[in-house]
Amino acid sequence: MSATVLIIDDDRELCALLSDFLSLEGFQTSAVHDGAESVKHCRTHTYDAIVLDIMLPGLQGLDVLRQLRQFIATPILMLTARGEDTDRILGLELGADDYLPKPCNPRELSARLRAILRRGHMSSMPNSAQRIEAGQTCIDPASRSATFGGVDLHLTSAEFGVLQLLAGNAGHVVDKETLSQQALGRALSAYDRSIDVHVSKIRKKFAVLGGEELIISVRGVGYQFRLNSWDV
């Protein structure tokens, strides 16, 4: 069965263009053109991925994202105005999995969606990855969930991919290029802060449960997941 994608964008012509292209790429697409309506729609309909425009009439895209993350974990890819780094960072902090600047190349959108969906598909395959236990942190690829001290960290798809790679290499530094390639499914581009924002979000979720400083920065290289004295 082909993957289902919801496009939330008030530009009907663009939605039609993206839908036509994605359909040729094997996706089943639907579209909603209003922010508030999209939230209601997602309460009764499920999709494999969502493409969300930040600039929406009425209920803005970031508000839509905030509300959606209260009840669904579906991977969300944002469409942002080119050069609007603040919106991109805020979107990632609110739980978006990836972003693309508008106007976007339909081929790149398709590639990004496939990367997002591939992460979830590979982790759900039998024996696709081993369960990881690093101190009080436990990562289960089968259910795509992570816990600390037995408490669910409630990670987004992208956050899970980043933590899985870091914890799987506990004690070793993982560079940002590797994190981007393997956790996000795309090459690291210049000035791309996606990995930094995802790591920051993961740190905050650990900190709430008492897991401070589990992920440390290695200046100019990347990040390291470490086992602190209270973890063992």
Rosetta blueprint (number, residue, H / E / L):
1 M L
2 S L
3 A L
4 T E
5 V E
6 L E
7 I E
8 I E
9 D L
10 D L
11 D L
12 R H
13 E H
14 L H
15 C H
16 A H
17 L H
18 L H
19 S H
20 D H
21 F H
22 L H
23 S H
24 L H
25 E L
26 G L
27 F L
28 Q E
29 T E
30 S E
31 A E
32 V E
33 H L
34 D L
35 G H
36 A H
37 E H
38 S H
39 V H
40 K H
41 H H
42 C H
43 R H
44 T H
45 H L
46 T L
47 Y L
48 D L
49 A E
50 I E
51 V E
52 L E
53 D E
54 I L
55 M L
56 L L
57 P L
58 G L
59 L L
60 Q L
61 G H
62 L H
63 D H
64 V H
65 L H
66 R H
67 Q H
68 L H
69 R L
70 Q L
71 F L
72 I L
73 A L
74 T L
75 P L
76 I E
77 L E
78 M E
79 L E
80 T E
81 A E
82 R L
83 G L
84 E L
85 D H
86 T H
87 D H
88 R H
89 I H
90 L H
91 G H
92 L H
93 E H
94 L L
95 G L
96 A L
97 D L
98 D E
99 Y E
100 L E
101 P E
102 K E
103 P L
104 C L
105 N L
106 P H
107 R H
108 E H
109 L H
110 S H
111 A H
112 R H
113 L H
114 R H
115 A H
116 I H
117 L H
118 R H
119 R H
120 G H
121 H H
122 M H
123 S H
124 S H
125 M L
126 P L
127 N L
128 S L
129 A L
130 Q L
131 R L
132 I E
133 E E
134 A E
135 G L
136 Q L
137 T E
138 C E
139 I E
140 D E
141 P L
142 A L
143 S L
144 R L
145 S E
146 A E
147 T E
148 F E
149 G L
150 G L
151 V E
152 D E
153 L L
154 H L
155 L L
156 T L
157 S H
158 A H
159 E H
160 F H
161 G H
162 V H
163 L H
164 Q H
165 L H
166 L H
167 A H
168 G H
169 N L
170 A L
171 G L
172 H L
173 V E
174 V E
175 D E
176 K H
177 E H
178 T H
179 L H
180 S H
181 Q H
182 Q H
183 A H
184 L H
185 G L
186 R L
187 A L
188 L L
189 S L
190 A L
191 Y L
192 D L
193 R L
194 S H
195 I H
196 D H
197 V H
198 H H
199 V H
200 S H
201 K H
202 I H
203 R H
204 K H
205 K H
206 F H
207 A H
208 V H
209 L L
210 G L
211 G L
212 E L
213 E L
214 L L
215 I E
216 I E
217 S E
218 V E
219 R L
220 G L
221 V L
222 G E
223 Y E
224 Q E
225 F E
226 R L
227 L L
228 N L
229 S H
230 W H
231 D H
232 V L
